[in-house]
């Protein structure tokens, strides 16, 4: 029997288009440095030989006509019914109406948008990202949309691209205390809405396998702490107080288990450009590093029904969480991953399922 998990109209885009419209301060926590320092050393700047995506955001903005800006450009603090639009994230939404591949944009503008998009990823992930977009949205540009908040070149701006299983940002470190420019989302339904236990063809499933390999390393007491009966709603990635976070603390893991979790974190960050990897680690360090995080696996979804696809004990839903760090991997019925990382737990976001 296929497990059930809330996945609100993932393919329908109910959270539809709108009509109109902090360099990270990473300090402290010297005790956390050891847990993340090895990760910092592994990041490679794949874009070193070319202009960073932020450069193309300014070029794109400067090339837009007044009519185009009216459709896709917003004030930094623009709000709509969802609240502060710049901080919104969802599993499937369109931040503006015009798709990238439409004739709304010139060929040069489309090329600039593409340069921004792929510049945000590790170049080794390009083919996998293209595969995900092909499977979930029919290909790059067909169903993705963009918005620009603030004015590029002014020191405060953000480019956002959205679509099915996609929210990605480029902010030039102008969103204070926040990694990735704000909450991001990625996902994949490689072979249909309900995936099989081994998630064939899913470009992100190896991240869950790495986390599950750590679960197998845990002793009975640790597993009892790590395995939680019921998962939170997937969109619940707002920061919680430390004593309200369930799961097995990193501090209660053995050295080999801690090393393995560092590897899990490295794998989670791997798809993204070096600058964003580094920024995420700085944010984590400012909140105590992995020493302040807990790892949890979930037997059932918010509705109480099993989310263990295939009943094989390979936990499809799991979460790495700290005071200002949430990486929520929901792998049932297919992969949804919600990411919210900051250096301050005071950062607020807007979400929708």
C-alpha positions as CSV (number, residue, x, y, z in Angstrom):
1,X,0.0,0.0,0.0
2,X,1.3,3.4,-0.9
3,X,1.7,5.6,2.2
4,X,-0.2,8.8,2.4
5,X,1.2,12.3,3.1
6,X,-0.2,15.7,2.6
7,X,0.9,17.1,-0.7
8,X,-1.6,19.9,-1.5
9,X,-2.2,19.9,-5.3
10,X,1.5,19.7,-6.1
11,X,0.8,19.6,-9.8
12,X,-1.9,22.2,-10.0
13,X,-0.2,25.4,-9.0
14,X,-3.1,26.6,-6.8
15,X,-0.8,29.2,-5.2
16,X,-1.0,31.2,-8.4
17,X,0.5,34.4,-9.8
18,X,0.2,37.8,-8.2
19,X,-1.1,40.7,-10.1
20,X,1.3,43.5,-8.9
21,X,3.3,44.0,-6.7
22,X,21.8,41.5,4.9
23,X,25.7,40.5,4.0
24,X,25.2,37.7,6.6
25,X,26.3,38.7,10.1
26,X,27.8,35.4,11.1
27,X,29.6,35.7,14.5
28,X,30.3,33.8,17.7
29,X,30.0,30.2,18.5
30,X,33.6,29.2,18.5
31,X,32.7,25.8,19.9
32,X,30.8,25.1,16.7
33,X,33.7,25.8,14.4
34,X,35.0,22.2,14.5
35,X,31.8,20.7,13.3
36,X,31.6,22.8,10.1
37,X,35.1,23.8,9.3
38,X,35.8,20.7,7.2
39,X,32.8,21.6,5.1
40,X,34.0,25.1,4.3
41,X,37.3,23.8,2.9
42,X,35.5,21.6,0.4
43,X,33.5,24.3,-1.4
44,X,34.8,25.0,-4.9
45,X,33.9,28.2,-6.6
46,X,32.6,26.9,-10.0
47,X,31.8,30.4,-11.2
48,X,35.2,31.9,-10.4
49,X,36.1,32.4,-14.1
50,X,32.9,34.2,-15.0
51,X,30.7,36.9,-13.7
52,X,28.6,36.1,-10.6
53,X,24.8,35.8,-11.0
54,X,24.3,39.2,-9.3
55,X,26.0,40.9,-12.2
56,X,23.4,39.5,-14.6
57,X,20.6,40.5,-12.3
58,X,21.7,44.1,-12.7
59,X,22.1,43.8,-16.4
60,X,18.6,42.2,-16.6
61,X,17.1,44.9,-14.5
62,X,18.7,47.7,-16.6
63,X,17.4,46.1,-19.8
64,X,13.8,45.9,-18.7
65,X,11.3,48.3,-20.2
66,X,9.0,50.2,-18.0
67,X,6.2,47.9,-19.0
68,X,8.3,44.8,-18.1
69,X,9.3,46.4,-14.8
70,X,5.6,47.0,-14.0
71,X,5.0,43.2,-14.3
72,X,8.1,41.7,-12.6
73,X,9.7,44.4,-10.4
74,X,8.6,45.2,-6.9
75,X,9.6,47.4,-3.9
76,X,11.9,45.6,-1.4
77,X,9.1,45.4,1.2
78,X,6.2,44.8,-1.2
79,X,3.3,42.8,0.5
80,X,0.3,41.0,-0.8
81,X,-2.3,38.7,0.7
82,X,0.5,36.3,1.7
83,X,2.5,38.9,3.5
84,X,6.0,40.0,2.5
85,X,6.2,38.5,-0.9
86,X,10.0,38.5,-1.0
87,X,10.1,35.9,1.8
88,X,7.3,33.6,0.5
89,X,8.0,30.0,-0.4
90,X,5.8,27.2,-1.6
91,X,6.1,23.8,-3.3
92,X,4.5,25.1,-6.5
93,X,3.8,28.7,-7.3
94,X,4.3,31.4,-9.8
95,X,5.5,34.7,-8.4
96,X,4.6,36.6,-11.6
97,X,2.5,35.8,-14.7
98,X,5.0,35.8,-17.5
99,X,7.0,32.6,-18.1
100,X,10.7,32.8,-18.9
101,X,10.4,31.3,-22.4
102,X,7.5,33.6,-23.4
103,X,8.0,36.5,-25.8
104,X,7.6,38.9,-22.9
105,X,11.4,38.7,-22.6
106,X,13.9,39.3,-25.3
107,X,16.4,36.7,-26.3
108,X,19.2,38.6,-24.5
109,X,17.0,38.8,-21.3
110,X,16.3,35.1,-21.5
111,X,20.0,34.4,-21.7
112,X,20.6,36.6,-18.7
113,X,18.0,34.9,-16.7
114,X,19.5,31.5,-17.6
115,X,22.9,32.7,-16.6
116,X,21.5,33.8,-13.2
117,X,19.7,30.6,-12.6
118,X,22.6,28.2,-13.4
119,X,25.0,30.5,-11.7
120,X,23.3,29.7,-8.4
121,X,24.2,26.0,-8.7
122,X,27.3,23.9,-8.6
123,X,28.1,23.3,-12.3
124,X,28.3,19.6,-11.6
125,X,24.6,19.7,-10.9
126,X,23.5,21.3,-14.1
127,X,22.3,18.1,-15.8
128,X,20.5,16.9,-12.7
129,X,18.7,20.3,-12.3
130,X,17.7,20.2,-16.0
131,X,16.4,16.6,-15.5
132,X,14.3,17.7,-12.5
133,X,12.8,20.6,-14.4
134,X,12.1,18.4,-17.4
135,X,10.3,15.8,-15.3
136,X,8.3,18.2,-13.2
137,X,7.6,21.1,-15.5
138,X,8.2,20.0,-19.1
139,X,11.6,21.7,-19.3
140,X,13.4,24.9,-18.4
141,X,11.7,28.2,-19.1
142,X,8.2,26.8,-19.9
143,X,6.6,27.2,-16.5
144,X,9.1,29.2,-14.4
145,X,8.7,32.8,-13.5
146,X,10.8,35.6,-12.0
147,X,10.6,38.7,-9.9
148,X,13.1,41.3,-8.8
149,X,12.7,43.1,-5.5
150,X,14.5,46.4,-4.8
151,X,16.9,47.9,-7.2
152,X,20.0,45.9,-8.3
153,X,23.1,48.0,-7.8
154,X,21.6,49.9,-4.9
155,X,22.9,47.4,-2.2
156,X,19.5,45.9,-1.5
157,X,17.9,43.7,-4.1
158,X,16.8,40.1,-4.7
159,X,16.0,38.0,-7.7
160,X,13.5,35.2,-7.2
161,X,12.6,32.3,-9.6
162,X,9.7,30.0,-8.9
163,X,7.8,27.1,-10.4
164,X,6.8,23.6,-9.6
165,X,9.3,22.2,-7.1
166,X,11.3,25.4,-7.3
167,X,12.1,28.5,-5.3
168,X,15.6,29.9,-5.8
169,X,17.1,33.3,-5.0
170,X,19.9,35.6,-5.8
171,X,20.4,38.5,-3.5
172,X,24.1,39.5,-3.4
173,X,24.1,39.1,0.4
174,X,21.7,42.0,0.8
175,X,19.2,40.0,2.8
176,X,20.5,40.3,6.3
177,X,21.1,37.3,8.6
178,X,19.8,34.9,5.9
179,X,21.4,32.2,3.7
180,X,20.3,31.7,0.1
181,X,18.5,35.1,0.2
182,X,15.7,33.5,2.1
183,X,13.8,30.2,2.2
184,X,14.2,28.0,-0.8
185,X,12.5,24.9,-2.1
186,X,13.5,22.0,-4.3
187,X,11.8,18.7,-5.2
188,X,11.3,16.0,-7.8
189,X,8.6,13.6,-8.9
190,X,10.8,11.6,-11.2
191,X,8.4,8.8,-12.3
192,X,5.0,10.2,-11.3
193,X,3.3,11.6,-8.2
194,X,3.6,8.4,-6.1
195,X,7.2,7.2,-6.1
196,X,8.3,3.7,-5.2
197,X,10.4,2.9,-2.2
198,X,13.8,3.3,-4.0
199,X,12.7,6.5,-5.7
200,X,14.0,5.5,-9.2
201,X,15.4,8.4,-11.1
202,X,15.0,11.0,-8.3
203,X,18.0,13.3,-8.4
204,X,17.8,14.1,-4.7
205,X,17.1,10.7,-3.1
206,X,20.7,10.0,-2.4
207,X,20.6,12.7,0.2
208,X,18.0,10.7,2.1
209,X,20.0,7.5,1.7
210,X,23.0,9.2,3.3
211,X,20.8,10.3,6.2
212,X,19.4,6.8,6.6
213,X,22.9,5.3,6.6
214,X,23.4,7.4,9.8
215,X,20.2,6.0,11.3
216,X,21.6,2.5,10.9
217,X,24.7,3.6,12.8
218,X,22.6,4.6,15.9
219,X,22.1,2.3,18.9
220,X,18.7,1.5,20.4
221,X,18.6,4.5,22.7
222,X,19.6,6.9,20.0
223,X,17.1,5.5,17.5
224,X,14.3,6.0,20.1
225,X,15.3,9.7,20.3
226,X,15.6,10.1,16.6
227,X,12.5,8.3,15.4
228,X,9.4,10.5,15.8
229,X,5.8,9.2,15.4
230,X,4.3,12.1,13.5
231,X,5.8,14.6,11.2
232,X,5.0,18.3,11.2
233,X,3.2,19.9,8.2
234,X,5.8,20.1,5.5
235,X,5.4,23.9,5.2
236,X,6.2,24.3,8.9
237,X,9.8,25.4,8.6
238,X,9.6,28.5,10.7
239,X,12.2,28.6,13.5
240,X,11.4,27.0,16.8
241,X,12.9,27.4,20.2
242,X,15.7,25.0,20.9
243,X,13.8,23.1,23.6
244,X,10.9,22.6,21.2
245,X,12.9,20.8,18.5
246,X,12.5,17.0,18.6
247,X,15.1,14.4,17.6
248,X,18.6,13.2,18.4
249,X,21.1,15.9,19.3
250,X,24.3,16.1,17.4
251,X,26.1,16.5,20.7
252,X,24.8,13.0,21.8
253,X,26.3,11.3,18.8
254,X,29.6,9.4,18.7
255,X,32.5,10.9,16.8
256,X,32.0,8.7,13.8
257,X,28.3,9.5,13.8
258,X,29.0,13.2,14.0
259,X,31.4,12.9,11.1
260,X,28.7,11.1,9.1
261,X,26.2,13.9,9.8
262,X,28.8,16.4,8.6
263,X,28.8,14.4,5.4
264,X,25.0,14.6,5.2
265,X,25.1,18.4,5.5
266,X,27.8,18.5,2.9
267,X,25.6,16.5,0.5
268,X,22.6,18.8,1.2
269,X,24.7,21.9,0.3
270,X,26.4,20.4,-2.7
271,X,23.9,21.4,-5.4
272,X,24.5,25.1,-4.7
273,X,27.3,27.6,-5.6
274,X,30.2,27.9,-3.3
275,X,29.2,31.4,-2.1
276,X,25.8,30.1,-0.9
277,X,27.3,27.0,0.7
278,X,29.7,29.2,2.7
279,X,27.0,31.6,3.7
280,X,24.8,28.8,4.9
281,X,27.6,27.4,7.0
282,X,28.3,30.9,8.5
283,X,24.7,31.2,9.5
284,X,24.8,27.7,11.1
285,X,28.0,28.6,12.9
286,X,26.4,31.8,14.3
287,X,23.7,29.7,15.9
288,X,26.0,27.1,17.5
289,X,26.8,24.9,14.5
290,X,25.7,21.3,14.3
291,X,26.2,21.2,18.1
292,X,22.9,23.0,18.3
293,X,21.1,20.8,15.8
294,X,19.0,17.6,16.1
295,X,18.2,14.9,13.5
296,X,14.8,13.4,13.3
297,X,13.1,10.7,11.2
298,X,9.4,10.3,10.9
299,X,7.2,7.2,10.8
300,X,3.9,8.9,10.0
301,X,2.7,12.1,8.4
302,X,0.7,14.9,10.0
303,X,-2.5,12.9,9.3
304,X,-1.2,9.9,11.2
305,X,-0.7,7.7,8.1
306,X,2.6,5.9,7.4
307,X,5.1,7.7,5.3
308,X,7.5,4.8,5.1
309,X,7.2,3.9,1.4
310,X,7.4,0.1,1.1
311,X,7.5,-0.4,4.9
312,X,11.2,-1.0,4.6
313,X,12.5,1.1,7.5
314,X,14.3,3.4,5.1
315,X,12.8,6.6,6.4
316,X,11.5,8.8,3.5
317,X,10.8,11.8,5.7
318,X,13.5,13.3,7.9
319,X,14.6,16.7,9.2
320,X,17.9,18.4,10.3
321,X,17.0,21.3,12.6
322,X,18.6,23.9,14.8
323,X,17.5,27.2,16.3
324,X,17.8,29.0,13.0
325,X,18.3,26.1,10.6
326,X,15.7,23.8,9.0
327,X,16.3,21.3,6.3
328,X,13.1,19.3,5.9
329,X,13.2,16.4,3.5
330,X,9.8,15.0,2.8
331,X,10.2,12.0,0.6
332,X,6.6,10.7,0.5
333,X,4.8,10.4,-1.9
334,X,7.7,12.1,-3.8
335,X,10.5,14.5,-2.8
336,X,9.8,17.9,-1.4
337,X,12.5,19.7,0.4
338,X,12.0,22.9,2.4
339,X,15.1,24.9,3.4
340,X,15.2,27.9,5.8
341,X,18.6,28.9,7.1
342,X,19.6,32.1,8.9
343,X,22.0,33.5,11.5
344,X,19.2,34.8,13.6
345,X,16.0,33.0,14.8
346,X,14.2,36.3,14.5
347,X,14.0,36.0,10.7
348,X,10.4,35.6,9.5
349,X,9.1,33.9,6.4
350,X,5.8,33.3,4.6
351,X,4.9,29.8,3.5
352,X,2.2,27.9,1.7
353,X,1.7,24.2,1.1
